[in-house]
Amino acid sequence: METNAESFNETVSARGNGGSISQMTKAVSPDLEQLTRDFRTFVTDCEVLLKNATTLSGAGASVARAQLSDKMAAAKIRLDAMRTTASDRAARTRATTEDYVRREPMKAIGYAVAAGAVLGILMSRS
């Protein structure tokens, strides 16, 4: 049997609204993985610089600080780009959802009621 999410995705895709939610999720996943890799690399670089900073003289420490500043600036730029991409995708997803709700209000209400019932059942168990 088809789930509500699959039905929604197929409806959105069939209407030609620029892709389904699952396609958007698949597009976000590589970006999230890249951000995670970049963050781990940044942390590793910071650890290396801190270890080296204890044995460096004044000039060496100055170079280490400059490298750390460069890495932080690059990380901020990547983070800003990711934030912009995420906000653009969120806006597209919101617009797609609003369009679907306007076209299919009864289905949207049905999905909301079903989701509420499932959450209610799950919460009553604990």
PyMOL CGO cylinders between C-alpha atoms (Angstrom):
from pymol import cmd
from pymol.cgo import CYLINDER

trace = [
    CYLINDER, 0.00, 0.00, 0.00, 1.22, 3.48, -0.83, 0.3, 1, 1, 1, 1, 1, 1,
    CYLINDER, 1.22, 3.48, -0.83, 2.14, 5.79, 2.06, 0.3, 1, 1, 1, 1, 1, 1,
    CYLINDER, 2.14, 5.79, 2.06, 0.89, 9.34, 2.39, 0.3, 1, 1, 1, 1, 1, 1,
    CYLINDER, 0.89, 9.34, 2.39, 4.36, 10.73, 1.69, 0.3, 1, 1, 1, 1, 1, 1,
    CYLINDER, 4.36, 10.73, 1.69, 4.74, 8.65, -1.47, 0.3, 1, 1, 1, 1, 1, 1,
    CYLINDER, 4.74, 8.65, -1.47, 1.30, 9.75, -2.65, 0.3, 1, 1, 1, 1, 1, 1,
    CYLINDER, 1.30, 9.75, -2.65, 2.18, 13.38, -1.96, 0.3, 1, 1, 1, 1, 1, 1,
    CYLINDER, 2.18, 13.38, -1.96, 5.50, 13.06, -3.79, 0.3, 1, 1, 1, 1, 1, 1,
    CYLINDER, 5.50, 13.06, -3.79, 3.90, 11.43, -6.80, 0.3, 1, 1, 1, 1, 1, 1,
    CYLINDER, 3.90, 11.43, -6.80, 1.15, 14.06, -6.90, 0.3, 1, 1, 1, 1, 1, 1,
    CYLINDER, 1.15, 14.06, -6.90, 3.68, 16.89, -6.74, 0.3, 1, 1, 1, 1, 1, 1,
    CYLINDER, 3.68, 16.89, -6.74, 5.87, 15.24, -9.39, 0.3, 1, 1, 1, 1, 1, 1,
    CYLINDER, 5.87, 15.24, -9.39, 2.93, 14.52, -11.66, 0.3, 1, 1, 1, 1, 1, 1,
    CYLINDER, 2.93, 14.52, -11.66, 1.89, 18.16, -11.51, 0.3, 1, 1, 1, 1, 1, 1,
    CYLINDER, 1.89, 18.16, -11.51, 5.35, 19.27, -12.65, 0.3, 1, 1, 1, 1, 1, 1,
    CYLINDER, 5.35, 19.27, -12.65, 6.24, 21.42, -9.67, 0.3, 1, 1, 1, 1, 1, 1,
    CYLINDER, 6.24, 21.42, -9.67, 9.99, 21.10, -10.01, 0.3, 1, 1, 1, 1, 1, 1,
    CYLINDER, 9.99, 21.10, -10.01, 10.47, 17.74, -8.33, 0.3, 1, 1, 1, 1, 1, 1,
    CYLINDER, 10.47, 17.74, -8.33, 9.24, 15.88, -5.34, 0.3, 1, 1, 1, 1, 1, 1,
    CYLINDER, 9.24, 15.88, -5.34, 10.15, 16.18, -1.70, 0.3, 1, 1, 1, 1, 1, 1,
    CYLINDER, 10.15, 16.18, -1.70, 12.16, 12.95, -1.91, 0.3, 1, 1, 1, 1, 1, 1,
    CYLINDER, 12.16, 12.95, -1.91, 14.19, 14.43, -4.76, 0.3, 1, 1, 1, 1, 1, 1,
    CYLINDER, 14.19, 14.43, -4.76, 14.87, 17.51, -2.66, 0.3, 1, 1, 1, 1, 1, 1,
    CYLINDER, 14.87, 17.51, -2.66, 15.88, 15.30, 0.28, 0.3, 1, 1, 1, 1, 1, 1,
    CYLINDER, 15.88, 15.30, 0.28, 18.29, 13.38, -1.94, 0.3, 1, 1, 1, 1, 1, 1,
    CYLINDER, 18.29, 13.38, -1.94, 19.80, 16.69, -3.08, 0.3, 1, 1, 1, 1, 1, 1,
    CYLINDER, 19.80, 16.69, -3.08, 20.26, 17.89, 0.51, 0.3, 1, 1, 1, 1, 1, 1,
    CYLINDER, 20.26, 17.89, 0.51, 22.01, 14.71, 1.64, 0.3, 1, 1, 1, 1, 1, 1,
    CYLINDER, 22.01, 14.71, 1.64, 25.25, 15.23, -0.37, 0.3, 1, 1, 1, 1, 1, 1,
    CYLINDER, 25.25, 15.23, -0.37, 25.41, 18.83, 0.86, 0.3, 1, 1, 1, 1, 1, 1,
    CYLINDER, 25.41, 18.83, 0.86, 25.03, 17.69, 4.45, 0.3, 1, 1, 1, 1, 1, 1,
    CYLINDER, 25.03, 17.69, 4.45, 27.70, 15.04, 3.97, 0.3, 1, 1, 1, 1, 1, 1,
    CYLINDER, 27.70, 15.04, 3.97, 30.04, 17.64, 2.45, 0.3, 1, 1, 1, 1, 1, 1,
    CYLINDER, 30.04, 17.64, 2.45, 29.41, 20.02, 5.35, 0.3, 1, 1, 1, 1, 1, 1,
    CYLINDER, 29.41, 20.02, 5.35, 30.16, 17.23, 7.82, 0.3, 1, 1, 1, 1, 1, 1,
    CYLINDER, 30.16, 17.23, 7.82, 33.41, 16.36, 6.03, 0.3, 1, 1, 1, 1, 1, 1,
    CYLINDER, 33.41, 16.36, 6.03, 34.43, 20.03, 5.89, 0.3, 1, 1, 1, 1, 1, 1,
    CYLINDER, 34.43, 20.03, 5.89, 33.70, 20.48, 9.58, 0.3, 1, 1, 1, 1, 1, 1,
    CYLINDER, 33.70, 20.48, 9.58, 35.71, 17.39, 10.55, 0.3, 1, 1, 1, 1, 1, 1,
    CYLINDER, 35.71, 17.39, 10.55, 38.62, 18.59, 8.41, 0.3, 1, 1, 1, 1, 1, 1,
    CYLINDER, 38.62, 18.59, 8.41, 38.39, 22.01, 10.03, 0.3, 1, 1, 1, 1, 1, 1,
    CYLINDER, 38.39, 22.01, 10.03, 38.46, 20.50, 13.54, 0.3, 1, 1, 1, 1, 1, 1,
    CYLINDER, 38.46, 20.50, 13.54, 41.40, 18.27, 12.63, 0.3, 1, 1, 1, 1, 1, 1,
    CYLINDER, 41.40, 18.27, 12.63, 43.30, 21.25, 11.20, 0.3, 1, 1, 1, 1, 1, 1,
    CYLINDER, 43.30, 21.25, 11.20, 42.60, 23.25, 14.35, 0.3, 1, 1, 1, 1, 1, 1,
    CYLINDER, 42.60, 23.25, 14.35, 43.89, 20.41, 16.54, 0.3, 1, 1, 1, 1, 1, 1,
    CYLINDER, 43.89, 20.41, 16.54, 47.08, 20.15, 14.49, 0.3, 1, 1, 1, 1, 1, 1,
    CYLINDER, 47.08, 20.15, 14.49, 47.64, 23.90, 14.66, 0.3, 1, 1, 1, 1, 1, 1,
    CYLINDER, 47.64, 23.90, 14.66, 47.07, 23.94, 18.41, 0.3, 1, 1, 1, 1, 1, 1,
    CYLINDER, 47.07, 23.94, 18.41, 49.54, 21.06, 18.94, 0.3, 1, 1, 1, 1, 1, 1,
    CYLINDER, 49.54, 21.06, 18.94, 52.13, 22.86, 16.83, 0.3, 1, 1, 1, 1, 1, 1,
    CYLINDER, 52.13, 22.86, 16.83, 51.47, 26.20, 18.51, 0.3, 1, 1, 1, 1, 1, 1,
    CYLINDER, 51.47, 26.20, 18.51, 52.88, 24.98, 21.84, 0.3, 1, 1, 1, 1, 1, 1,
    CYLINDER, 52.88, 24.98, 21.84, 56.29, 24.34, 20.28, 0.3, 1, 1, 1, 1, 1, 1,
    CYLINDER, 56.29, 24.34, 20.28, 56.41, 27.35, 17.96, 0.3, 1, 1, 1, 1, 1, 1,
    CYLINDER, 56.41, 27.35, 17.96, 58.32, 30.55, 18.47, 0.3, 1, 1, 1, 1, 1, 1,
    CYLINDER, 58.32, 30.55, 18.47, 56.78, 34.00, 17.98, 0.3, 1, 1, 1, 1, 1, 1,
    CYLINDER, 56.78, 34.00, 17.98, 57.05, 33.87, 14.17, 0.3, 1, 1, 1, 1, 1, 1,
    CYLINDER, 57.05, 33.87, 14.17, 55.78, 30.30, 13.97, 0.3, 1, 1, 1, 1, 1, 1,
    CYLINDER, 55.78, 30.30, 13.97, 52.82, 31.09, 16.22, 0.3, 1, 1, 1, 1, 1, 1,
    CYLINDER, 52.82, 31.09, 16.22, 52.04, 34.06, 14.02, 0.3, 1, 1, 1, 1, 1, 1,
    CYLINDER, 52.04, 34.06, 14.02, 51.96, 31.80, 10.95, 0.3, 1, 1, 1, 1, 1, 1,
    CYLINDER, 51.96, 31.80, 10.95, 49.76, 29.27, 12.80, 0.3, 1, 1, 1, 1, 1, 1,
    CYLINDER, 49.76, 29.27, 12.80, 47.31, 32.03, 13.77, 0.3, 1, 1, 1, 1, 1, 1,
    CYLINDER, 47.31, 32.03, 13.77, 47.19, 33.23, 10.17, 0.3, 1, 1, 1, 1, 1, 1,
    CYLINDER, 47.19, 33.23, 10.17, 46.51, 29.68, 8.93, 0.3, 1, 1, 1, 1, 1, 1,
    CYLINDER, 46.51, 29.68, 8.93, 43.78, 29.23, 11.52, 0.3, 1, 1, 1, 1, 1, 1,
    CYLINDER, 43.78, 29.23, 11.52, 42.22, 32.55, 10.53, 0.3, 1, 1, 1, 1, 1, 1,
    CYLINDER, 42.22, 32.55, 10.53, 42.26, 31.51, 6.87, 0.3, 1, 1, 1, 1, 1, 1,
    CYLINDER, 42.26, 31.51, 6.87, 40.62, 28.18, 7.66, 0.3, 1, 1, 1, 1, 1, 1,
    CYLINDER, 40.62, 28.18, 7.66, 37.97, 29.88, 9.79, 0.3, 1, 1, 1, 1, 1, 1,
    CYLINDER, 37.97, 29.88, 9.79, 37.20, 32.38, 7.02, 0.3, 1, 1, 1, 1, 1, 1,
    CYLINDER, 37.20, 32.38, 7.02, 36.86, 29.55, 4.48, 0.3, 1, 1, 1, 1, 1, 1,
    CYLINDER, 36.86, 29.55, 4.48, 34.59, 27.62, 6.85, 0.3, 1, 1, 1, 1, 1, 1,
    CYLINDER, 34.59, 27.62, 6.85, 32.39, 30.70, 7.34, 0.3, 1, 1, 1, 1, 1, 1,
    CYLINDER, 32.39, 30.70, 7.34, 32.08, 31.13, 3.57, 0.3, 1, 1, 1, 1, 1, 1,
    CYLINDER, 32.08, 31.13, 3.57, 31.10, 27.46, 3.10, 0.3, 1, 1, 1, 1, 1, 1,
    CYLINDER, 31.10, 27.46, 3.10, 28.62, 27.68, 5.98, 0.3, 1, 1, 1, 1, 1, 1,
    CYLINDER, 28.62, 27.68, 5.98, 27.02, 30.82, 4.51, 0.3, 1, 1, 1, 1, 1, 1,
    CYLINDER, 27.02, 30.82, 4.51, 26.71, 29.11, 1.12, 0.3, 1, 1, 1, 1, 1, 1,
    CYLINDER, 26.71, 29.11, 1.12, 25.09, 26.07, 2.75, 0.3, 1, 1, 1, 1, 1, 1,
    CYLINDER, 25.09, 26.07, 2.75, 22.72, 28.28, 4.73, 0.3, 1, 1, 1, 1, 1, 1,
    CYLINDER, 22.72, 28.28, 4.73, 21.68, 30.11, 1.55, 0.3, 1, 1, 1, 1, 1, 1,
    CYLINDER, 21.68, 30.11, 1.55, 21.14, 26.82, -0.27, 0.3, 1, 1, 1, 1, 1, 1,
    CYLINDER, 21.14, 26.82, -0.27, 19.11, 25.41, 2.63, 0.3, 1, 1, 1, 1, 1, 1,
    CYLINDER, 19.11, 25.41, 2.63, 16.92, 28.49, 2.88, 0.3, 1, 1, 1, 1, 1, 1,
    CYLINDER, 16.92, 28.49, 2.88, 16.29, 28.43, -0.88, 0.3, 1, 1, 1, 1, 1, 1,
    CYLINDER, 16.29, 28.43, -0.88, 15.29, 24.77, -0.73, 0.3, 1, 1, 1, 1, 1, 1,
    CYLINDER, 15.29, 24.77, -0.73, 13.08, 25.41, 2.29, 0.3, 1, 1, 1, 1, 1, 1,
    CYLINDER, 13.08, 25.41, 2.29, 11.30, 28.21, 0.44, 0.3, 1, 1, 1, 1, 1, 1,
    CYLINDER, 11.30, 28.21, 0.44, 10.76, 25.98, -2.61, 0.3, 1, 1, 1, 1, 1, 1,
    CYLINDER, 10.76, 25.98, -2.61, 9.48, 23.17, -0.41, 0.3, 1, 1, 1, 1, 1, 1,
    CYLINDER, 9.48, 23.17, -0.41, 7.13, 25.52, 1.40, 0.3, 1, 1, 1, 1, 1, 1,
    CYLINDER, 7.13, 25.52, 1.40, 5.79, 26.87, -1.90, 0.3, 1, 1, 1, 1, 1, 1,
    CYLINDER, 5.79, 26.87, -1.90, 5.31, 23.35, -3.24, 0.3, 1, 1, 1, 1, 1, 1,
    CYLINDER, 5.31, 23.35, -3.24, 3.48, 22.30, -0.08, 0.3, 1, 1, 1, 1, 1, 1,
    CYLINDER, 3.48, 22.30, -0.08, 1.25, 25.37, -0.12, 0.3, 1, 1, 1, 1, 1, 1,
    CYLINDER, 1.25, 25.37, -0.12, 0.41, 24.76, -3.77, 0.3, 1, 1, 1, 1, 1, 1,
    CYLINDER, 0.41, 24.76, -3.77, -0.48, 21.13, -3.01, 0.3, 1, 1, 1, 1, 1, 1,
    CYLINDER, -0.48, 21.13, -3.01, -2.68, 22.13, -0.06, 0.3, 1, 1, 1, 1, 1, 1,
    CYLINDER, -2.68, 22.13, -0.06, -4.49, 24.68, -2.23, 0.3, 1, 1, 1, 1, 1, 1,
    CYLINDER, -4.49, 24.68, -2.23, -5.08, 22.13, -5.00, 0.3, 1, 1, 1, 1, 1, 1,
    CYLINDER, -5.08, 22.13, -5.00, -5.95, 19.20, -2.72, 0.3, 1, 1, 1, 1, 1, 1,
    CYLINDER, -5.95, 19.20, -2.72, -7.33, 20.65, 0.56, 0.3, 1, 1, 1, 1, 1, 1,
    CYLINDER, -7.33, 20.65, 0.56, -9.29, 17.55, 1.57, 0.3, 1, 1, 1, 1, 1, 1,
    CYLINDER, -9.29, 17.55, 1.57, -6.30, 15.24, 1.06, 0.3, 1, 1, 1, 1, 1, 1,
    CYLINDER, -6.30, 15.24, 1.06, -4.12, 17.63, 3.06, 0.3, 1, 1, 1, 1, 1, 1,
    CYLINDER, -4.12, 17.63, 3.06, -6.65, 17.65, 5.90, 0.3, 1, 1, 1, 1, 1, 1,
    CYLINDER, -6.65, 17.65, 5.90, -6.83, 13.86, 5.76, 0.3, 1, 1, 1, 1, 1, 1,
    CYLINDER, -6.83, 13.86, 5.76, -3.05, 13.57, 5.98, 0.3, 1, 1, 1, 1, 1, 1,
    CYLINDER, -3.05, 13.57, 5.98, -2.97, 15.99, 8.91, 0.3, 1, 1, 1, 1, 1, 1,
    CYLINDER, -2.97, 15.99, 8.91, -5.69, 14.05, 10.74, 0.3, 1, 1, 1, 1, 1, 1,
    CYLINDER, -5.69, 14.05, 10.74, -3.89, 10.75, 10.12, 0.3, 1, 1, 1, 1, 1, 1,
    CYLINDER, -3.89, 10.75, 10.12, -0.58, 12.17, 11.32, 0.3, 1, 1, 1, 1, 1, 1,
    CYLINDER, -0.58, 12.17, 11.32, -2.27, 13.60, 14.41, 0.3, 1, 1, 1, 1, 1, 1,
    CYLINDER, -2.27, 13.60, 14.41, -3.93, 10.26, 15.16, 0.3, 1, 1, 1, 1, 1, 1,
    CYLINDER, -3.93, 10.26, 15.16, -0.63, 8.39, 14.83, 0.3, 1, 1, 1, 1, 1, 1,
    CYLINDER, -0.63, 8.39, 14.83, 1.15, 10.89, 17.07, 0.3, 1, 1, 1, 1, 1, 1,
    CYLINDER, 1.15, 10.89, 17.07, -1.67, 10.73, 19.58, 0.3, 1, 1, 1, 1, 1, 1,
    CYLINDER, -1.67, 10.73, 19.58, -1.47, 6.93, 19.71, 0.3, 1, 1, 1, 1, 1, 1,
    CYLINDER, -1.47, 6.93, 19.71, 2.32, 7.00, 20.06, 0.3, 1, 1, 1, 1, 1, 1,
    CYLINDER, 2.32, 7.00, 20.06, 2.24, 9.63, 22.79, 0.3, 1, 1, 1, 1, 1, 1,
    CYLINDER, 2.24, 9.63, 22.79, -0.46, 7.81, 24.75, 0.3, 1, 1, 1, 1, 1, 1,
    CYLINDER, -0.46, 7.81, 24.75, 1.74, 4.70, 24.97, 0.3, 1, 1, 1, 1, 1, 1,
    CYLINDER, 1.74, 4.70, 24.97, 4.42, 6.36, 27.06, 0.3, 1, 1, 1, 1, 1, 1,
]
cmd.load_cgo(trace, "trace")
